[in-house]
Structures are given as structure tokens and as C-alpha cells.
């Protein structure tokens, strides 16, 4: 499954819930994030499971712009299904994470295509423009 990430505004953090089970102590905290889906804002509830994730969430407060990396899991209980959006990482929105970003960015004017995206000996194709669009014609090969 691909990494699922969403950027939005942290609206609210609920109280930390904690307890003791047969496997030991546990802690979780739910929080609301509002993000843009098309033209309309959407709100989702995420869960930070484990004391380390709850501590990571403590660095942020309502109104902060965040990027949430999460997994989706569903479970059935007495004939009803429940779905969790389980956070595994939260960071400030717009800040690249260390493993996926180069450490020293080039100046904007001198930026070259990334070497890993274009094989050696090849040149990157330019982005298409409106002039590249086919001309409209009366003949249409669609059956409807």
C-alpha cells in the first residue's frame, strides 16, 4: 500500500486516553485535521497510538499546518464496521522530511532536473502547452 499523507490544519486535540491491558500500558489521542478536498474543506479524525506518537503530537497545537502520514485499518464489532486513521508520523506542513529530500537545495535559477528521474544520456521532455493540444474537429470517433 502506498504511503498515505494529508496536509491540513490541526483543528483540535482530544484528551489523552490511557490504561493498562494484558500487554502493558497504552495511550492514545485523537485529533481533528481539516484539509481541502476539491472546493470544499473536509475534516477527518486521526488517532495517535502509543506514548511515543502522543508525545510527537504534543509538539503541535490547534491552528498549526501539519502533514499527517497514516495507515487505514477497519474492524468489525457486533455486526458494525469501524475504521481508524492511525497516524504514524506528524510534521509541519510544507517541510520536506529528511529521508526523501536532499540536504542542500540548489538555488531556484540554477536548479537542474533530478538525476534520478532522468536516465543518463537522456534529456527530460518539456511540459506540454496549449499549442500541443490537438485541434478540434467535427469528426468524433466516440460512439455516443
C-alpha positions in Angstrom: 0.0 0.0 0.0 1.4 3.4 -0.8 2.1 5.9 1.9 -0.9 7.9 2.8 -0.3 11.6 3.7 -2.6 14.5 4.1 -1.8 18.2 4.7 -4.2 20.5 6.6 -4.9 22.5 9.7 -4.9 20.9 13.1 -8.3 21.9 14.4 -8.5 20.2 17.8 -6.8 17.6 20.0 -9.0 15.5 22.3 -7.9 14.3 25.7 -5.2 11.6 26.0 -6.7 8.2 26.9 -4.6 5.7 28.7 -4.8 2.5 30.6 -3.3 -0.9 31.3 -4.0 -4.1 29.3 -2.6 -7.6 29.5 0.2 -6.4 27.2 1.1 -3.4 29.4 0.4 0.3 29.5 -1.2 2.0 26.5 -2.0 5.6 25.5 -3.9 7.2 22.5 -5.0 10.6 21.5 -7.5 11.6 18.7 -7.2 14.8 16.8 -9.1 16.6 14.0 -7.5 17.8 10.8 -9.2 20.0 8.2 -8.0 19.6 4.6 -9.1 20.8 1.2 -10.8 18.2 -1.0 -11.7 19.9 -4.2 -13.5 23.1 -3.5 -14.7 22.2 0.0 -12.9 21.7 3.3 -13.2 18.2 4.8 -12.5 17.1 8.4 -11.0 13.8 9.5 -10.3 12.3 12.9 -6.9 10.7 13.3 -5.6 8.6 16.2 -2.1 8.7 17.7 -1.5 5.3 19.3 1.3 4.8 21.8 3.0 7.2 24.1 5.7 8.0 21.5 3.1 9.1 19.0 1.2 11.1 21.6 4.4 12.8 22.5 5.0 13.6 18.8 1.5 15.1 18.6 2.2 17.3 21.7 4.6 19.5 19.6 1.6 20.9 17.7 -1.4 22.9 18.7 -4.7 24.0 17.2 -4.3 26.2 14.1 -0.9 24.6 13.1 -0.5 23.5 9.5 0.5 19.8 9.6 1.3 16.9 7.4 0.0 13.6 8.7 1.3 10.2 7.5 -1.2 7.5 8.4 -2.5 3.9 7.8 -6.1 2.9 7.4 -7.5 -0.1 9.4 -11.0 -1.4 9.8 -12.5 -3.9 12.2 -15.9 -5.4 12.8 -17.6 -5.4 16.2 -21.1 -6.8 16.7 -22.1 -6.5 13.0 -20.8 -2.9 12.6 -17.6 -1.8 11.0 -15.2 0.8 12.5 -12.4 2.5 10.6 -9.3 4.1 12.1 -6.9 6.6 10.5 -3.8 5.7 12.5 -1.1 8.3 12.5 2.4 7.0 12.3 4.1 10.4 11.7 3.2 14.1 12.0 5.3 17.0 10.9 5.0 20.7 10.0 3.3 21.1 6.6 5.5 22.3 3.8 8.7 20.9 5.4 10.2 18.0 3.5 11.1 15.0 5.6 14.8 14.1 5.9 14.8 10.8 4.1 13.0 12.0 1.0 14.6 15.4 0.4 18.2 16.4 -0.4 20.0 18.2 2.4 21.3 21.2 0.4 18.8 22.6 -2.1 20.1 24.3 -5.2 19.3 28.0 -5.9 16.0 28.3 -7.9 17.6 29.8 -11.0 20.3 27.1 -11.1 18.1 24.1 -10.4 18.6 21.2 -12.8 16.4 18.1 -13.3 16.9 15.5 -10.6 19.5 13.0 -11.8 17.5 10.0 -10.5 14.4 10.9 -12.5 16.1 11.0 -15.9 18.4 8.2 -17.0 22.0 9.1 -18.0 22.2 10.1 -21.7 18.5 11.2 -21.9 17.0 14.6 -21.7 13.8 15.4 -19.9 10.8 16.2 -22.2 9.4 19.7 -21.8 6.0 20.1 -20.2 3.0 20.2 -22.7 1.4 23.5 -23.5 -1.9 24.6 -25.1 -0.2 24.6 -28.5 0.4 20.8 -28.1 -3.4 20.1 -27.8 -5.0 18.6 -30.9 -7.2 20.8 -32.9 -11.0 20.4 -32.5 -12.6 18.6 -35.4 -16.2 17.9 -36.4 -15.5 14.2 -36.7 -15.7 12.4 -33.4 -14.9 8.7 -33.0 -16.9 8.3 -29.8 -19.9 6.1 -30.2 -22.2 8.3 -28.1 
